[in-house]
């Protein structure tokens, strides 16, 4: 058996499944994202590949740590750190509202991650509380996830964006116009998250 993990839990989403898995030898828990590639077209494969290339290149304490990826049978897998504290959206649901000190502590970490990716000419394009996780159970260490629709903004070479989550989209994207990727798109989303 070449499968070195014991699967503990699973969660399904629009992109596929994410498993909580324990490495059999080390005992370390990881999150393993599985995408069924059976019906993927060329664009889907490009998106999957793009996300993994971007994630591999980003080494920052507030970005989920990528370990490796592989194909097995009809699926593509990405192995990342397991974020034990869950999503920011769950914290907001539980507390309804954060006090200013807690909001500042969390937002500062999100801001640092976004500043870092912008120095690498990467635009996240889907910043929202569901894509912000806490690595620890005490919910002190924030990490950014899901670079599936991320793009590049590098001089004259700019991707066109037509995706994202409506509530967090900049007006120029939400209006349906083809709009080049720009750090401004992420800055708008940051403002909505902070609000």
Secondary structure, DSSP 8 states (H G I E B T S, - for coil): ----EEEEEEEEETTEEEEEEEETTT--EEEEEEEE-TT--HHHHHHHHHHHHHHHH---TTB--EEEEEEETTEEEEEEE--TTEEHHHHHHHHSS--HHHHHHHHHHHHHHHHHHHHTTEE----SGGGEEESSTTS--EEE---TT-EEEETTEE-EE--S-GGG--HHHHTT--EE--HHHHHHHHHHHH-
